Amino acid sequence: MTISDTELTATLGKNISQFCTTGFTNDSDNHCAHFVSHVLGIHFGYQCNGTTNRPGTGASIRCDEVYNRIARRGPLGATRPENGWLIFATPRHNMRGNHMGNAPKKHVGIYSNDKVFNYKNDVDMVVADVLSHFHARLQEAYADTTVTLYYAALT
């Protein structure tokens, strides 16, 4: 599924409860992959409806499962991201080749026009960070200068 910058902008400031109908909306849970998956229609691996056993369309909730299931992926490095790509941040030690591990320090957002739209868990809402700020913010949040950016292209 593709999404426009206008559609992404409309998600800003919203809580996960405005995307998820299954009740997996506790503010103490991590919702970055959950948000991305509801917005883009990603429905594989462990999903939100599996945590609540309530009706509603499930969406993937684990960053590593989303990254590892998308065929076109890799380190962002000098690659210029394209609108609609997923941008992941995780410490280098959480990667084995091009496979993301299940370490707790990982985050994902949707790239559009030099911004990464992502669910900021400490304020429980969607925000948009300039790509360089997204990277720096996660290096600081994880207290790890090896946090590296990776991309996954759904198309």
trRosetta pair geometry for C-beta under 8 A, 3 or more apart (Angstrom, degrees):
i j d omega theta_ij theta_ji phi_ij phi_ji
1 40 5.0 168 67 -168 110 61
1 41 4.5 90 -12 31 145 120
1 154 7.3 -36 43 137 51 153
2 84 5.3 -39 -137 -115 79 144
2 154 7.9 -175 -79 80 60 125
2 155 7.1 1 -72 -38 99 138
3 7 4.9 -117 -171 83 89 132
3 8 5.8 101 134 -54 118 90
3 39 6.3 11 -83 155 160 102
3 40 6.4 -94 -24 -93 125 76
3 84 6.3 147 42 -111 73 88
3 110 6.7 1 62 172 133 154
3 112 7.7 -83 98 -71 93 137
4 7 4.6 100 55 6 79 99
4 8 7.0 -143 97 -1 44 85
4 112 7.9 94 163 -141 31 143
5 8 5.6 -54 -146 40 34 111
5 9 6.1 40 153 -24 66 105
5 83 7.0 -64 -57 -146 94 131
5 112 4.6 168 -99 163 81 130
5 113 5.4 30 -107 -3 138 126
6 9 5.7 -51 -146 33 29 114
6 10 6.7 34 152 -23 60 103
7 10 5.7 -52 -156 29 33 116
7 11 7.4 36 147 -24 61 99
7 39 8.0 142 139 -166 110 106
8 11 5.7 -52 -162 22 42 113
8 12 7.9 62 144 -40 62 85
8 39 7.7 66 -104 -177 72 145
8 110 6.2 -141 -115 92 129 127
8 112 5.2 158 32 22 162 156
8 117 4.6 -140 -173 -39 116 163
8 128 7.4 96 143 -91 109 122
9 12 5.9 -25 -169 -10 46 116
9 128 7.6 -18 -106 -43 62 150
11 14 5.4 -89 -170 29 57 126
11 19 7.8 28 -136 -71 109 122
11 35 7.7 115 178 -175 137 113
11 39 6.5 -14 -87 -103 153 134
11 117 6.4 80 72 -179 126 133
11 126 4.6 -43 137 103 95 170
12 117 7.5 -99 -75 -134 78 105
12 125 7.9 53 178 154 45 106
12 126 5.4 -121 -113 101 31 102
12 127 6.9 62 -139 -117 82 29
12 128 6.1 -48 -98 -15 113 105
13 125 5.3 -11 -157 175 29 136
13 126 6.5 -41 15 61 23 82
14 18 4.4 -92 -173 57 115 145
14 19 7.1 103 130 -35 129 96
14 125 6.1 145 69 -150 24 87
14 126 5.2 12 50 15 79 114
15 18 5.6 108 64 -4 66 98
15 25 7.4 67 144 -167 104 110
15 27 7.8 -49 -153 -92 116 96
15 124 5.6 9 -123 148 94 95
15 125 5.6 -54 -77 -93 56 76
16 19 5.8 -67 -160 41 50 104
16 20 5.5 7 158 8 87 119
16 24 7.8 -71 141 105 131 71
16 25 5.2 -177 97 -131 103 78
16 31 4.4 -90 -79 -161 144 159
16 34 6.2 25 -141 109 130 125
16 35 6.1 -102 -106 -76 89 90
16 119 6.5 44 -72 -141 99 142
16 124 7.3 -88 0 -167 93 79
17 20 6.5 -68 -118 54 30 88
17 25 4.2 67 -82 -155 82 147
19 34 7.9 135 93 137 128 86
19 35 6.2 104 46 -128 165 63
19 38 4.1 109 160 113 117 154
19 39 6.7 -49 -138 -56 137 75
20 23 7.4 -120 131 8 106 17
20 24 5.7 -88 166 60 150 80
20 25 5.6 -178 73 -71 124 95
20 34 6.7 -15 -67 167 134 114
20 38 6.0 -106 -72 -83 73 149
20 48 5.7 -93 -143 152 128 166
20 56 7.2 78 177 146 63 145
20 59 7.1 -112 -104 27 94 121
21 55 7.8 -38 124 109 106 69
21 56 3.6 -170 96 -134 93 129
21 57 6.8 61 45 30 113 74
22 48 4.8 140 62 122 140 104
22 49 4.3 -124 -126 -89 149 71
22 51 7.7 99 127 57 125 85
22 52 5.0 151 152 49 93 137
22 54 5.0 147 -164 74 65 101
22 55 7.4 -147 -112 97 73 26
22 56 3.8 -151 -71 70 70 131
22 57 7.6 -120 -46 63 106 36
22 58 6.3 48 -57 -93 155 63
23 52 4.4 143 73 -149 106 156
23 54 4.9 61 14 30 125 156
23 56 7.5 155 -4 13 74 149
24 29 7.0 -71 174 78 84 164
24 34 6.9 -135 112 -140 119 142
24 48 3.8 -143 35 -162 147 100
24 49 7.4 -111 -17 -62 123 32
24 51 5.0 79 -102 70 123 126
24 52 5.3 -131 -56 -31 82 120
24 61 7.1 -76 142 -90 152 144
25 31 8.0 34 -131 -93 48 141
26 29 4.8 86 75 -6 94 105
27 124 4.7 -25 -137 -102 106 137
29 34 7.9 51 124 -15 115 154
30 33 7.8 43 126 19 99 88
30 34 7.7 147 115 -1 59 114
30 121 5.5 -38 -124 -96 63 149
31 34 4.2 -69 -153 54 68 124
31 35 5.4 78 144 -32 92 94
31 61 7.7 -55 -125 -143 50 92
31 119 4.7 -87 100 136 91 155
31 121 6.3 147 31 -97 79 90
31 124 8.0 63 29 -137 135 63
32 35 6.1 -53 -153 30 25 108
32 36 6.7 19 154 -11 60 109
32 63 6.6 11 89 -72 112 110
32 107 5.1 -114 -151 -150 175 70
32 108 5.2 135 141 47 111 70
32 109 6.9 -69 -164 -64 104 67
32 118 5.8 0 -139 -170 100 95
32 119 4.7 -161 -99 55 49 98
32 121 6.8 -67 -43 -44 90 104
33 36 5.6 -56 -147 42 36 112
33 37 5.9 35 156 -22 69 111
33 60 6.0 -74 153 118 109 90
33 61 5.5 113 91 -171 108 27
33 62 5.7 -59 82 78 164 7
33 63 4.6 -144 -61 -68 126 58
33 65 7.7 93 -179 53 155 90
33 66 5.4 -170 -147 -9 116 138
33 108 5.4 61 -84 41 71 130
34 37 6.0 -59 -145 37 23 110
34 38 6.6 21 158 -16 61 105
34 48 5.9 84 -137 -68 109 120
34 59 6.1 104 -155 96 58 113
34 60 7.5 -145 -97 98 44 47
34 61 4.6 17 -78 -118 90 80
34 119 7.1 -30 63 21 86 164
35 38 6.1 -60 -151 36 27 105
35 39 6.3 18 159 -12 65 112
35 118 7.4 120 79 -163 140 42
35 119 3.8 153 -9 -44 149 127
35 126 6.3 160 -161 -88 147 101
36 39 6.0 -65 -149 41 26 108
36 40 6.0 -7 166 9 66 117
36 42 6.9 6 119 20 83 134
36 66 7.1 62 95 -150 129 168
36 86 6.3 70 -169 -119 145 112
36 108 5.4 -54 -18 114 158 113
36 109 6.8 -158 -79 -127 118 25
36 110 5.9 158 -125 -46 95 96
36 118 7.7 -13 -60 -120 104 65
36 119 7.6 -118 -29 -6 75 106
37 40 6.4 -69 -132 53 24 90
37 41 7.6 -96 177 81 55 6
37 42 3.9 -92 -134 63 79 102
37 43 7.2 126 179 -67 108 47
37 47 7.8 -151 142 -126 151 84
37 59 3.6 144 117 170 109 104
37 60 4.1 -166 -111 50 151 78
37 61 6.9 -94 25 -66 149 42
37 66 6.6 -127 -75 -92 105 129
38 41 7.8 26 -173 -68 23 36
38 48 8.0 4 -64 1 106 145
38 57 7.9 118 -128 100 81 107
38 59 4.4 -91 -67 -48 65 170
39 110 6.9 -95 95 -28 140 150
40 110 7.0 164 -52 -92 122 132
40 154 6.7 -152 -179 -70 136 164
41 59 7.7 -108 -134 -113 23 102
42 59 6.2 72 71 -160 70 84
42 60 4.8 -52 120 17 104 119
42 66 6.0 38 158 -122 155 106
43 47 6.4 21 -151 -101 67 139
43 57 7.3 -75 -97 176 130 91
43 58 6.0 104 -140 90 96 82
43 59 6.1 -73 -90 -111 70 46
43 60 6.6 -161 -109 -33 20 82
44 47 7.7 152 78 -60 7 107
44 60 5.9 -2 58 -74 54 119
44 65 7.1 -156 105 155 85 112
44 69 5.7 165 90 -162 140 169
45 60 5.2 56 58 -127 106 104
45 62 6.0 -102 136 45 139 112
45 65 3.5 92 -130 173 170 146
45 66 7.3 -110 27 -55 145 54
45 69 6.7 -132 -36 -37 116 143
46 50 5.9 -113 -160 64 68 144
46 51 7.9 66 170 -49 100 94
46 60 7.1 83 71 -145 53 64
46 61 5.9 -69 108 48 91 96
46 62 5.5 60 54 -11 110 121
46 65 6.4 170 25 -22 83 165
47 50 5.1 103 63 -1 70 105
47 51 7.9 -137 105 -6 45 86
47 58 3.3 64 146 165 137 121
47 59 5.8 140 -149 62 96 19
47 60 5.8 -57 -96 -83 74 36
47 61 6.3 129 -139 -9 27 95
48 51 5.8 -56 -160 28 42 110
48 52 6.8 7 156 4 72 111
48 56 7.9 -51 100 98 110 118
48 58 5.4 -180 52 -144 72 72
48 59 5.5 16 6 49 114 74
48 61 5.4 120 -63 -57 73 123
49 52 6.2 -71 -143 50 38 94
49 53 7.4 93 169 -86 67 17
49 54 6.5 -120 -141 64 77 62
49 55 7.6 -1 -139 -158 122 15
49 56 5.7 -171 -93 73 113 84
49 57 7.4 -135 -42 131 134 16
49 58 3.5 -94 15 -80 111 101
50 53 7.5 29 -153 -65 27 59
50 58 6.5 55 -17 -130 79 143
51 61 7.3 3 -21 7 133 165
60 65 5.9 -148 -162 96 121 118
60 66 5.3 136 121 -73 146 96
62 65 4.1 69 82 10 110 110
62 66 6.8 177 90 -11 57 83
62 102 7.5 -23 -169 -124 125 95
63 66 5.9 -63 -153 37 30 109
63 67 6.1 24 157 -15 69 110
63 88 6.3 126 -175 -132 114 113
63 90 7.5 157 127 -64 142 123
63 100 7.0 -90 124 136 91 149
63 106 4.3 -165 85 120 154 121
63 107 6.8 -87 -95 -92 151 8
63 108 5.0 169 -124 -21 101 118
64 67 5.8 -54 -142 40 32 110
64 68 5.8 23 163 -14 67 114
64 100 4.3 -152 -127 108 80 106
64 101 6.4 -69 -120 113 142 16
64 102 5.1 -103 18 -88 162 62
64 106 6.5 85 -52 72 82 170
65 68 6.1 -60 -136 43 25 105
65 69 6.1 19 165 -17 62 115
66 69 6.3 -69 -148 37 22 105
66 70 6.8 15 161 -19 61 110
66 86 7.0 -130 140 180 123 171
66 108 6.6 -10 78 -68 142 176
66 152 7.1 167 137 65 86 165
67 70 6.5 -70 -156 30 27 104
67 73 6.1 124 -170 -154 75 156
67 86 7.5 -141 -91 107 72 135
67 88 5.5 16 -88 -60 128 161
67 100 4.5 41 86 11 143 142
67 108 7.4 -152 -56 -88 99 132
67 150 6.8 45 -140 108 130 135
67 152 5.5 -152 -128 -52 61 141
68 99 5.9 41 -113 -143 108 72
68 100 5.8 -129 -53 40 92 89
70 73 5.2 103 93 -49 99 119
70 86 7.3 155 -2 34 168 131
70 152 4.0 86 80 -174 149 120
70 153 7.1 158 164 57 126 38
70 154 6.4 -73 -131 -93 126 55
72 152 6.9 122 89 -161 63 55
72 153 4.3 -42 101 57 121 101
73 98 6.5 136 97 179 96 111
73 150 6.6 35 178 164 95 107
73 151 6.4 -164 -142 96 60 55
73 152 4.1 -8 -101 -103 105 78
73 153 7.2 -166 -74 15 55 66
74 79 7.6 97 86 -14 106 156
74 98 5.9 -43 -105 -126 71 118
74 150 6.6 -146 119 -153 21 88
74 151 6.6 -7 58 54 59 82
75 79 7.8 140 105 8 61 120
75 148 6.4 -36 -135 155 100 126
75 149 7.4 93 -166 88 63 57
75 150 5.6 -61 -107 -105 38 75
75 151 7.9 37 135 13 13 78
76 79 5.5 -124 -169 55 50 102
76 81 6.5 -24 -141 -62 112 103
76 87 6.8 28 -76 -135 140 92
76 148 7.7 180 30 163 92 80
76 149 4.0 -26 22 110 136 102
76 150 5.9 -152 -26 -108 83 16
76 151 5.0 102 -89 -28 84 98
79 151 6.6 -106 94 10 136 142
81 85 4.9 -132 -166 55 99 141
81 87 6.4 -19 -115 -78 157 111
81 111 4.6 -61 141 161 139 169
81 131 7.1 170 25 -108 135 143
81 151 5.7 -175 -110 -104 99 137
82 85 5.2 102 61 -28 71 114
82 111 7.3 105 80 95 33 126
82 153 6.8 42 50 -115 118 115
83 111 6.4 -136 -121 112 34 82
83 112 4.8 54 -140 -122 90 66
83 113 6.5 25 -95 -36 111 62
84 110 6.8 -23 -140 -169 31 100
84 111 7.0 -35 40 70 20 78
84 112 7.0 63 -46 -83 46 87
84 153 7.7 65 104 -143 92 71
84 154 6.7 -95 151 36 103 109
84 155 7.1 14 120 10 138 114
85 110 7.6 151 81 -155 36 57
85 111 4.7 -3 64 39 85 123
85 151 4.9 -8 168 -163 131 110
85 152 6.8 153 -169 71 80 40
85 153 5.1 -40 -112 -93 94 71
85 154 7.7 -176 -116 2 43 77
86 108 5.6 -4 -177 -168 108 112
86 109 7.3 156 -155 81 63 30
86 110 6.2 -43 -102 -99 59 58
86 111 7.4 179 -110 -1 8 89
86 151 6.7 139 77 -162 58 55
86 152 4.4 -11 58 57 111 95
86 153 7.8 -155 23 -71 76 27
86 154 7.1 86 -16 -39 101 96
87 108 6.9 155 80 -152 46 59
87 109 5.5 -19 59 64 95 81
87 110 7.5 148 15 -117 85 9
87 111 4.9 90 -28 -52 116 105
87 116 5.1 -83 56 -118 137 124
87 131 7.1 -128 -140 -129 169 93
87 134 6.9 57 114 125 138 154
87 149 5.9 -18 -171 -163 97 108
87 150 7.4 147 -160 76 49 45
87 151 5.9 -25 -101 -102 61 71
88 100 7.0 -67 154 -93 158 152
88 106 6.5 -9 -172 -172 102 98
88 107 7.0 154 -155 81 55 46
88 108 4.9 -21 -99 -96 73 85
88 149 6.9 142 76 -158 51 53
88 150 4.4 -21 63 64 105 97
88 151 7.3 -172 17 -81 83 20
88 152 6.8 50 -17 -8 115 104
89 106 6.9 166 85 -153 53 51
89 107 4.8 -7 54 57 99 96
89 108 7.7 -171 17 -74 68 41
89 134 6.9 -163 -44 146 139 93
89 135 6.4 179 -109 -115 128 56
89 138 4.2 68 130 102 152 169
89 147 5.4 27 177 175 98 109
89 148 7.3 173 -145 80 60 30
89 149 5.6 -27 -93 -97 76 65
89 150 7.6 177 -78 20 28 77
90 94 4.4 -89 156 69 120 140
90 95 6.8 129 94 -45 119 92
90 100 6.2 106 34 -143 164 110
90 103 6.9 124 -165 66 114 113
90 105 6.2 130 -142 111 70 75
90 106 4.0 -4 -91 -107 110 88
90 107 7.4 171 -65 20 69 60
90 147 6.7 -160 117 -141 9 74
90 148 7.0 -30 68 54 57 73
90 150 7.1 -17 27 7 98 120
91 94 5.2 100 67 -6 76 103
91 103 6.9 -62 46 101 106 155
91 105 5.7 41 -7 95 104 128
91 142 6.4 -151 -51 145 103 146
91 144 4.8 -44 -94 142 116 151
91 146 4.9 57 -154 90 81 101
91 147 5.4 -50 -82 -85 56 59
91 148 7.4 76 -155 9 20 81
92 95 6.1 -64 -165 31 44 108
92 146 4.2 -84 9 166 106 114
92 147 7.8 -136 -24 -89 69 15
92 148 5.3 70 -74 -8 79 126
93 103 7.4 79 98 -49 87 162
93 146 6.8 59 -12 109 85 148
94 100 6.2 17 136 -159 98 72
94 101 4.6 -134 -168 50 67 101
94 103 4.1 -107 -109 27 112 131
94 105 6.8 -148 -50 73 146 86
94 106 6.3 -158 142 -69 163 110
95 98 7.4 -9 -170 -116 108 19
95 99 6.9 140 -159 72 62 47
95 100 5.9 -34 -101 -101 73 55
95 101 6.9 -138 -74 -1 23 89
95 148 7.5 -53 -7 60 141 129
95 150 7.6 152 -90 -64 137 143
96 99 4.8 -25 68 66 87 103
96 101 6.4 81 -9 -52 100 102
100 106 6.8 91 -178 -125 127 152
100 150 7.3 -159 -74 59 119 165
103 106 6.5 115 78 -30 81 104
105 142 4.5 90 -156 -127 132 126
105 144 6.9 77 152 19 160 146
105 147 7.6 -100 149 -100 118 105
107 118 6.6 49 165 -169 107 143
107 138 5.6 -142 35 -112 138 132
108 118 6.9 176 106 -124 37 108
109 116 3.9 91 93 167 138 96
109 117 5.4 170 -176 76 104 39
109 118 2.9 -69 -89 -69 117 100
109 119 7.7 -178 -97 7 85 55
109 129 7.5 130 31 36 176 99
109 134 6.6 -110 32 -140 144 141
110 116 7.0 147 66 -158 32 59
110 117 4.8 -20 59 58 91 99
110 118 7.4 170 16 -69 60 63
111 115 7.4 152 -151 82 51 42
111 116 5.6 -28 -92 -99 63 72
111 117 7.9 -167 -75 16 14 76
111 131 7.1 29 -125 -90 105 109
111 151 7.6 -26 -8 -124 142 104
112 115 5.9 -25 71 63 70 88
112 117 6.4 10 23 -11 111 112
114 130 5.9 -5 146 -143 94 77
114 131 5.7 -94 -165 -8 61 106
115 128 4.3 16 173 177 130 107
115 129 6.5 147 -157 73 74 30
115 130 6.0 -53 -101 -92 66 40
115 131 7.1 -131 -104 -41 16 68
116 128 6.9 159 73 -154 37 59
116 129 5.2 -20 55 61 93 86
116 130 7.9 32 11 131 81 8
116 131 5.8 103 -29 -98 104 59
116 134 4.3 34 39 -80 138 158
117 126 6.2 11 -178 -176 90 109
117 127 7.6 -179 -146 92 51 35
117 128 5.0 -23 -93 -98 68 85
118 126 7.1 168 90 -146 23 67
118 127 6.4 -24 66 63 72 77
118 128 7.7 129 17 -102 67 37
118 129 6.8 -25 27 13 114 105
118 134 7.0 112 3 -131 141 117
119 125 7.3 -145 -147 129 67 15
119 126 5.6 -44 -95 -91 61 64
119 127 7.9 116 -129 17 17 74
120 123 5.0 15 106 40 113 99
120 124 7.7 -58 90 -5 69 16
120 125 6.4 -9 53 67 92 58
120 126 7.4 125 9 -134 80 15
120 127 4.5 21 -16 8 127 123
121 124 6.8 27 -161 -78 37 52
123 127 7.2 64 64 -44 131 124
129 133 4.5 -135 -176 93 101 104
129 134 3.9 139 97 -68 129 80
129 137 6.2 -95 -134 7 157 144
130 133 4.5 77 59 12 85 110
130 134 7.0 -149 87 -14 38 86
131 134 5.5 -50 -149 28 30 117
131 135 6.7 29 155 -16 63 104
131 149 7.8 43 -175 -123 97 164
132 135 5.8 -53 -154 35 33 113
132 136 6.4 28 152 -13 66 109
133 136 5.6 -55 -141 43 35 108
133 137 5.8 40 157 -26 68 107
134 137 5.9 -55 -144 34 22 112
134 138 6.6 13 159 -11 59 109
134 149 7.8 77 104 -100 109 124
135 138 6.3 -66 -153 39 26 103
135 139 6.5 27 153 -19 64 107
135 147 7.1 164 -166 111 69 108
135 149 5.6 -61 -98 -50 109 119
136 139 5.6 -52 -147 34 33 113
136 140 6.4 29 156 -15 65 107
137 140 5.9 -61 -153 40 29 109
137 141 6.1 27 152 -20 66 111
138 141 5.3 -48 -133 39 37 113
138 142 5.9 17 168 -2 69 110
138 147 5.1 -166 116 167 100 156
139 142 6.5 -69 -143 50 21 94
139 144 6.4 -121 -149 77 60 55
139 145 5.7 45 -162 -111 118 43
139 147 4.5 -152 -89 41 68 126
140 143 7.2 18 -173 -75 32 48
142 147 5.6 121 55 -69 136 129
144 147 5.2 106 94 -39 96 90
